[in-house]
Amino acid sequence: MQHAGGAPLPPPERPGGEPAAGWPAPHHPGTHGPGTPHPGPVPTGPPPPTPYPSVPPPPHSGHAAPPPPGGPPPAPHVPPPHQGPPPPQAPRQGPPPHSPPHPGPAPHPAPHQGPPPHQGVPPHQAPRPAPASAQAPGGPPQARPDSTGHVRLPPGGPVALPSPPPAHGGPDTTGITLAVLLIGPAGAGKTSVAKYWAEHRRAPTAHISLDDVREWVRSGFADPQSGWNDHSEAQYRLARRTCGFAARNFLANGISCILDDAVFPDRPVVGLGGWKRHVGPGLLPVVLLPGLEIVLERNAERSGNRRLADEEVARIHGRMAGWYGSGLPIIDNSHLDIPSTAQALTEALTRSVASPPQW
Protein backbone atom coordinates (compact mmCIF):
# COMPACT_ATOMS: atom_id res chain seq x y z
CA MET A 1 0.00 0.00 0.00
CA GLN A 2 1.40 3.44 -1.01
CA HIS A 3 0.90 6.88 0.50
CA ALA A 4 -1.13 9.37 -1.43
CA GLY A 5 1.98 11.36 -2.35
CA GLY A 6 3.83 8.33 -3.80
CA ALA A 7 6.16 7.81 -0.80
CA PRO A 8 6.03 4.64 1.33
CA LEU A 9 4.39 4.81 4.76
CA PRO A 10 6.74 6.00 7.45
CA PRO A 11 7.66 3.41 10.05
CA PRO A 12 6.21 3.73 13.55
CA GLU A 13 8.55 5.57 15.83
CA ARG A 14 9.73 4.74 19.28
CA PRO A 15 10.28 7.41 21.90
CA GLY A 16 13.26 9.47 20.79
CA GLY A 17 12.46 9.47 17.07
CA GLU A 18 14.06 6.11 16.19
CA PRO A 19 12.24 3.63 13.95
CA ALA A 20 10.72 0.57 15.53
CA ALA A 21 12.55 -2.76 15.37
CA GLY A 22 11.92 -4.79 12.22
CA TRP A 23 11.41 -1.77 9.95
CA PRO A 24 13.99 -0.67 7.33
CA ALA A 25 16.05 2.38 8.07
CA PRO A 26 14.73 5.64 6.55
CA HIS A 27 16.23 6.78 3.28
CA HIS A 28 17.75 10.27 3.30
CA PRO A 29 18.20 12.00 -0.07
CA GLY A 30 21.72 12.91 -0.96
CA THR A 31 23.36 10.10 0.92
CA HIS A 32 24.25 7.14 -1.21
CA GLY A 33 26.25 4.14 -0.52
CA PRO A 34 28.72 2.61 -2.89
CA GLY A 35 27.08 1.33 -6.04
CA THR A 36 23.75 3.07 -5.38
CA PRO A 37 22.46 5.01 -8.41
CA HIS A 38 21.49 8.66 -7.98
CA PRO A 39 17.73 8.99 -7.88
CA GLY A 40 17.84 12.23 -9.84
CA PRO A 41 16.90 15.76 -8.92
CA VAL A 42 14.73 16.16 -5.92
CA PRO A 43 11.45 17.89 -6.76
CA THR A 44 10.97 21.29 -5.21
CA GLY A 45 7.94 22.51 -3.48
CA PRO A 46 6.27 21.86 -0.18
CA PRO A 47 6.77 18.41 1.26
CA PRO A 48 3.84 15.99 1.11
CA PRO A 49 1.65 15.95 4.18
CA THR A 50 2.24 13.18 6.65
CA PRO A 51 -0.39 11.80 9.02
CA TYR A 52 2.02 11.42 11.87
CA PRO A 53 3.52 14.23 13.93
CA SER A 54 7.22 14.49 13.46
CA VAL A 55 9.37 14.26 16.50
CA PRO A 56 12.64 16.20 16.35
CA PRO A 57 15.66 13.98 16.75
CA PRO A 58 17.74 14.47 19.86
CA PRO A 59 20.67 16.89 19.60
CA HIS A 60 23.75 15.17 18.28
CA SER A 61 26.62 15.04 20.64
CA GLY A 62 29.54 12.81 21.25
CA HIS A 63 28.04 11.38 24.42
CA ALA A 64 24.55 10.14 25.25
CA ALA A 65 22.50 12.61 27.18
CA PRO A 66 21.90 11.64 30.78
CA PRO A 67 18.31 10.71 31.63
CA PRO A 68 16.36 13.49 33.25
CA PRO A 69 15.78 13.25 36.99
CA GLY A 70 12.72 11.30 38.02
CA GLY A 71 12.88 8.80 35.15
CA PRO A 72 12.50 9.09 31.35
CA PRO A 73 9.87 11.49 29.96
CA PRO A 74 6.58 9.97 28.90
CA ALA A 75 6.49 8.80 25.31
CA PRO A 76 4.34 10.84 22.95
CA HIS A 77 1.16 9.28 21.79
CA VAL A 78 1.58 7.87 18.29
CA PRO A 79 -1.62 6.63 16.64
CA PRO A 80 -1.37 3.31 14.81
CA PRO A 81 -1.11 3.36 11.02
CA HIS A 82 -4.31 3.26 9.13
CA GLN A 83 -4.85 -0.18 7.70
CA GLY A 84 -8.43 -0.06 6.55
CA PRO A 85 -11.34 -2.11 7.80
CA PRO A 86 -10.54 -5.58 9.13
CA PRO A 87 -11.13 -8.47 6.72
CA PRO A 88 -14.27 -10.53 7.25
CA GLN A 89 -13.96 -13.53 9.54
CA ALA A 90 -13.94 -16.86 7.75
CA PRO A 91 -16.66 -19.38 8.83
CA ARG A 92 -15.55 -22.27 11.07
CA GLN A 93 -17.00 -24.92 8.73
CA GLY A 94 -15.75 -25.51 5.21
CA PRO A 95 -12.80 -24.03 3.32
CA PRO A 96 -11.94 -20.39 4.17
CA PRO A 97 -12.97 -17.73 1.58
CA HIS A 98 -10.46 -15.60 -0.29
CA SER A 99 -8.92 -13.00 1.99
CA PRO A 100 -6.87 -9.95 0.99
CA PRO A 101 -3.12 -10.07 1.42
CA HIS A 102 -1.71 -9.29 4.82
CA PRO A 103 -1.18 -5.52 5.15
CA GLY A 104 2.20 -5.90 6.76
CA PRO A 105 4.95 -8.35 7.68
CA ALA A 106 3.84 -11.42 9.59
CA PRO A 107 4.64 -11.27 13.31
CA HIS A 108 7.17 -13.65 14.67
CA PRO A 109 5.51 -16.74 16.24
CA ALA A 110 5.70 -16.99 20.01
CA PRO A 111 7.98 -19.77 21.32
CA HIS A 112 6.24 -22.99 22.41
CA GLN A 113 5.63 -22.98 26.14
CA GLY A 114 3.71 -26.27 26.62
CA PRO A 115 0.12 -26.68 27.75
CA PRO A 116 -1.30 -23.85 29.85
CA PRO A 117 -1.46 -24.49 33.59
CA HIS A 118 -4.76 -24.94 35.40
CA GLN A 119 -6.40 -21.55 35.75
CA GLY A 120 -6.95 -20.52 39.35
CA VAL A 121 -5.57 -23.77 40.82
CA PRO A 122 -2.09 -24.02 42.37
CA PRO A 123 0.16 -26.61 40.69
CA HIS A 124 0.29 -28.81 43.83
CA GLN A 125 -3.54 -28.89 43.92
CA ALA A 126 -4.14 -29.74 40.28
CA PRO A 127 -6.27 -32.87 39.77
CA ARG A 128 -4.31 -36.04 39.23
CA PRO A 129 -5.49 -39.20 37.50
CA ALA A 130 -6.68 -42.01 39.77
CA PRO A 131 -4.34 -45.02 40.12
CA ALA A 132 -4.95 -47.94 37.83
CA SER A 133 -5.89 -50.20 40.78
CA ALA A 134 -8.82 -47.92 41.67
CA GLN A 135 -10.20 -47.65 38.11
CA ALA A 136 -12.52 -50.45 37.10
CA PRO A 137 -13.42 -50.55 33.38
CA GLY A 138 -17.11 -50.03 32.84
CA GLY A 139 -17.90 -49.16 36.47
CA PRO A 140 -17.13 -46.88 39.41
CA PRO A 141 -13.79 -47.06 41.24
CA GLN A 142 -13.57 -50.03 43.55
CA ALA A 143 -11.91 -50.15 46.97
CA ARG A 144 -8.84 -52.28 47.41
CA PRO A 145 -9.43 -55.54 49.27
CA ASP A 146 -8.14 -55.72 52.81
CA SER A 147 -4.73 -57.33 52.68
CA THR A 148 -4.23 -57.76 56.43
CA GLY A 149 -6.40 -60.87 56.80
CA HIS A 150 -8.63 -59.14 59.37
CA VAL A 151 -11.88 -61.00 59.97
CA ARG A 152 -14.82 -59.04 61.34
CA LEU A 153 -16.48 -60.72 64.31
CA PRO A 154 -20.10 -60.28 65.37
CA PRO A 155 -20.35 -58.24 68.58
CA GLY A 156 -21.31 -60.10 71.71
CA GLY A 157 -24.76 -59.54 73.13
CA PRO A 158 -26.87 -60.94 75.96
CA VAL A 159 -27.20 -64.71 75.64
CA ALA A 160 -30.76 -65.89 75.12
CA LEU A 161 -32.16 -69.25 76.12
CA PRO A 162 -31.08 -72.02 73.74
CA SER A 163 -33.65 -73.73 71.56
CA PRO A 164 -34.27 -77.43 72.34
CA PRO A 165 -32.67 -79.74 69.78
CA PRO A 166 -34.98 -81.73 67.52
CA ALA A 167 -36.00 -85.07 69.04
CA HIS A 168 -34.51 -87.70 66.74
CA GLY A 169 -33.99 -90.78 68.84
CA GLY A 170 -33.78 -88.73 72.06
CA PRO A 171 -32.62 -85.16 72.87
CA ASP A 172 -28.94 -84.38 72.33
CA THR A 173 -27.34 -81.13 73.51
CA THR A 174 -23.74 -81.96 72.61
CA GLY A 175 -24.02 -80.25 69.23
CA ILE A 176 -25.75 -76.97 70.16
CA THR A 177 -24.31 -73.72 71.52
CA LEU A 178 -24.70 -73.41 75.28
CA ALA A 179 -23.67 -71.04 78.06
CA VAL A 180 -23.08 -72.99 81.31
CA LEU A 181 -22.15 -71.81 84.81
CA LEU A 182 -20.73 -74.60 86.99
CA ILE A 183 -21.11 -73.75 90.69
CA GLY A 184 -19.48 -75.47 93.66
CA PRO A 185 -17.29 -75.03 96.75
CA ALA A 186 -13.52 -75.18 96.67
CA GLY A 187 -12.46 -78.78 96.05
CA ALA A 188 -15.72 -79.80 94.31
CA GLY A 189 -13.87 -80.51 91.04
CA LYS A 190 -15.42 -77.66 89.02
CA THR A 191 -12.33 -76.84 86.93
CA SER A 192 -11.46 -80.48 86.11
CA VAL A 193 -15.05 -81.35 85.11
CA ALA A 194 -15.48 -78.17 83.06
CA LYS A 195 -12.29 -78.79 81.07
CA TYR A 196 -13.22 -82.39 80.35
CA TRP A 197 -16.78 -81.49 79.37
CA ALA A 198 -15.57 -78.74 77.00
CA GLU A 199 -13.02 -81.03 75.34
CA HIS A 200 -15.51 -83.83 74.60
CA ARG A 201 -18.36 -81.93 73.00
CA ARG A 202 -19.20 -82.05 69.30
CA ALA A 203 -19.82 -78.28 69.22
CA PRO A 204 -16.88 -75.86 69.69
CA THR A 205 -16.67 -75.07 73.40
CA ALA A 206 -14.45 -72.82 75.54
CA HIS A 207 -13.72 -73.06 79.26
CA ILE A 208 -13.40 -69.85 81.28
CA SER A 209 -12.33 -70.18 84.93
CA LEU A 210 -12.93 -67.26 87.27
CA ASP A 211 -9.96 -68.27 89.45
CA ASP A 212 -7.67 -68.17 86.40
CA VAL A 213 -8.86 -64.70 85.45
CA ARG A 214 -8.45 -63.44 89.02
CA GLU A 215 -4.84 -64.62 89.00
CA TRP A 216 -4.07 -62.47 85.97
CA VAL A 217 -3.38 -59.81 88.61
CA ARG A 218 0.23 -60.55 89.56
CA SER A 219 1.10 -57.56 91.74
CA GLY A 220 -1.47 -56.62 94.36
CA PHE A 221 -3.45 -59.84 94.05
CA ALA A 222 -6.21 -60.18 96.67
CA ASP A 223 -5.34 -63.56 98.16
CA PRO A 224 -8.49 -65.55 99.16
CA GLN A 225 -6.62 -66.81 102.24
CA SER A 226 -6.63 -63.24 103.57
CA GLY A 227 -10.42 -63.25 103.83
CA TRP A 228 -13.15 -61.26 102.14
CA ASN A 229 -12.71 -57.47 102.09
CA ASP A 230 -13.28 -54.51 99.79
CA HIS A 231 -10.07 -55.23 97.89
CA SER A 232 -10.94 -58.86 97.18
CA GLU A 233 -14.54 -57.99 96.32
CA ALA A 234 -13.39 -55.37 93.78
CA GLN A 235 -11.08 -57.88 92.08
CA TYR A 236 -13.81 -60.50 92.10
CA ARG A 237 -16.27 -58.14 90.42
CA LEU A 238 -13.66 -57.19 87.81
CA ALA A 239 -12.82 -60.84 87.05
CA ARG A 240 -16.50 -61.80 86.80
CA ARG A 241 -17.20 -58.97 84.38
CA THR A 242 -14.17 -59.92 82.28
CA CYS A 243 -15.37 -63.52 82.12
CA GLY A 244 -18.83 -62.36 81.11
CA PHE A 245 -17.48 -60.24 78.25
CA ALA A 246 -15.35 -63.14 77.01
CA ALA A 247 -18.29 -65.56 77.16
CA ARG A 248 -20.55 -63.24 75.19
CA ASN A 249 -17.94 -62.80 72.48
CA PHE A 250 -17.41 -66.56 72.19
CA LEU A 251 -21.13 -67.27 72.11
CA ALA A 252 -21.79 -64.56 69.51
CA ASN A 253 -19.38 -66.39 67.20
CA GLY A 254 -20.90 -69.86 67.70
CA ILE A 255 -18.58 -71.15 70.45
CA SER A 256 -20.16 -72.56 73.62
CA CYS A 257 -18.79 -71.53 77.02
CA ILE A 258 -18.63 -73.14 80.42
CA LEU A 259 -17.65 -70.93 83.35
CA ASP A 260 -16.91 -72.11 86.89
CA ASP A 261 -17.24 -70.08 90.08
CA ALA A 262 -17.98 -70.54 93.79
CA VAL A 263 -21.30 -68.67 93.86
CA PHE A 264 -22.95 -68.34 97.29
CA PRO A 265 -26.75 -68.48 97.46
CA ASP A 266 -26.90 -66.10 100.43
CA ARG A 267 -24.64 -63.33 99.10
CA PRO A 268 -26.26 -61.15 96.41
CA VAL A 269 -22.95 -59.36 95.74
CA VAL A 270 -21.41 -62.64 94.57
CA GLY A 271 -24.68 -64.29 93.53
CA LEU A 272 -26.20 -65.31 90.23
CA GLY A 273 -27.51 -61.82 89.50
CA GLY A 274 -24.08 -60.59 88.43
CA TRP A 275 -23.52 -63.53 86.09
CA LYS A 276 -26.96 -63.14 84.57
CA ARG A 277 -26.31 -59.45 84.01
CA HIS A 278 -22.90 -59.97 82.37
CA VAL A 279 -23.73 -63.04 80.26
CA GLY A 280 -27.47 -63.02 79.67
CA PRO A 281 -30.69 -64.83 80.60
CA GLY A 282 -29.66 -67.87 78.57
CA LEU A 283 -26.98 -68.84 81.11
CA LEU A 284 -27.66 -72.33 82.50
CA PRO A 285 -26.37 -72.84 86.11
CA VAL A 286 -25.57 -76.30 87.52
CA VAL A 287 -24.28 -77.03 91.06
CA LEU A 288 -21.58 -79.58 91.94
CA LEU A 289 -21.88 -80.46 95.63
CA PRO A 290 -19.99 -83.51 96.90
CA GLY A 291 -19.75 -84.43 100.59
CA LEU A 292 -17.58 -82.45 103.04
CA GLU A 293 -15.00 -85.26 103.38
CA ILE A 294 -14.41 -85.34 99.63
CA VAL A 295 -14.05 -81.55 99.51
CA LEU A 296 -11.47 -81.52 102.35
CA GLU A 297 -9.49 -84.30 100.68
CA ARG A 298 -9.31 -82.55 97.30
CA ASN A 299 -8.44 -79.21 98.93
CA ALA A 300 -5.44 -80.82 100.69
CA GLU A 301 -4.01 -81.76 97.29
CA ARG A 302 -3.89 -78.12 96.16
CA SER A 303 -1.04 -75.64 96.52
CA GLY A 304 -0.50 -71.91 96.31
CA ASN A 305 -3.45 -69.52 96.23
CA ARG A 306 -5.87 -72.34 95.39
CA ARG A 307 -5.45 -74.06 98.75
CA LEU A 308 -7.60 -72.82 101.65
CA ALA A 309 -7.67 -73.57 105.35
CA ASP A 310 -9.85 -76.49 106.37
CA GLU A 311 -12.04 -74.22 108.47
CA GLU A 312 -12.67 -71.96 105.48
CA VAL A 313 -13.49 -74.96 103.26
CA ALA A 314 -16.00 -76.28 105.81
CA ARG A 315 -17.63 -72.89 106.15
CA ILE A 316 -17.99 -72.48 102.35
CA HIS A 317 -19.38 -76.00 102.01
CA GLY A 318 -22.01 -75.30 104.66
CA ARG A 319 -23.16 -72.17 102.88
CA MET A 320 -23.36 -74.04 99.56
CA ALA A 321 -25.98 -76.30 101.05
CA GLY A 322 -28.40 -73.42 100.59
CA TRP A 323 -28.69 -74.41 96.92
CA TYR A 324 -30.87 -77.31 97.85
CA GLY A 325 -34.42 -76.33 97.24
CA SER A 326 -33.42 -73.46 94.89
CA GLY A 327 -34.67 -75.21 91.77
CA LEU A 328 -31.18 -75.45 90.22
CA PRO A 329 -29.91 -78.87 89.12
CA ILE A 330 -27.49 -80.32 91.72
CA ILE A 331 -24.98 -83.13 91.07
CA ASP A 332 -23.47 -85.04 94.00
CA ASN A 333 -20.21 -86.25 92.54
CA SER A 334 -18.83 -87.73 95.74
CA HIS A 335 -18.42 -91.15 94.10
CA LEU A 336 -18.15 -90.12 90.43
CA ASP A 337 -14.99 -89.72 88.44
CA ILE A 338 -14.47 -86.87 85.99
CA PRO A 339 -15.96 -88.58 82.87
CA SER A 340 -19.00 -89.77 84.84
CA THR A 341 -19.52 -86.30 86.32
CA ALA A 342 -19.27 -84.77 82.83
CA GLN A 343 -21.92 -87.17 81.57
CA ALA A 344 -24.18 -86.24 84.51
CA LEU A 345 -23.63 -82.58 83.61
CA THR A 346 -24.75 -83.25 80.01
CA GLU A 347 -27.94 -84.92 81.24
CA ALA A 348 -28.69 -82.02 83.62
CA LEU A 349 -28.21 -79.52 80.82
CA THR A 350 -30.53 -81.49 78.56
CA ARG A 351 -33.26 -81.15 81.16
CA SER A 352 -32.52 -77.45 81.63
CA VAL A 353 -32.77 -76.79 77.89
CA ALA A 354 -36.13 -78.54 77.73
CA SER A 355 -37.37 -76.77 80.89
CA PRO A 356 -35.19 -73.77 81.91
CA PRO A 357 -34.89 -73.27 85.67
CA GLN A 358 -36.30 -70.14 87.30
CA TRP A 359 -33.52 -68.15 88.96
Secondary structure, DSSP 8 states (H G I E B T S, - for coil): ---TTSS-----B-TTS-B-TTS-----TT---TT---------SS----SS---------SS-----TTS-------------S------SSSS-------SS----------S---TTS-GGGS-----GGG--TTS--------S-------------------SSS---TTS--EEEEE--TTS-HHHHHHHHHHT-SS-EEEEEHHHHHTT--SS---GGG---HHHHHHHHHHHHHHHHHHHHHHHTT-EEEEEE---TT-GGGSHHHHHHHH-TT-EEEEE---HHHHHHHHHT--GGG---HHHHHHHHHHHGGGTTSSS-EE--TT--HHHHHHHHHHHHHHHHHS----
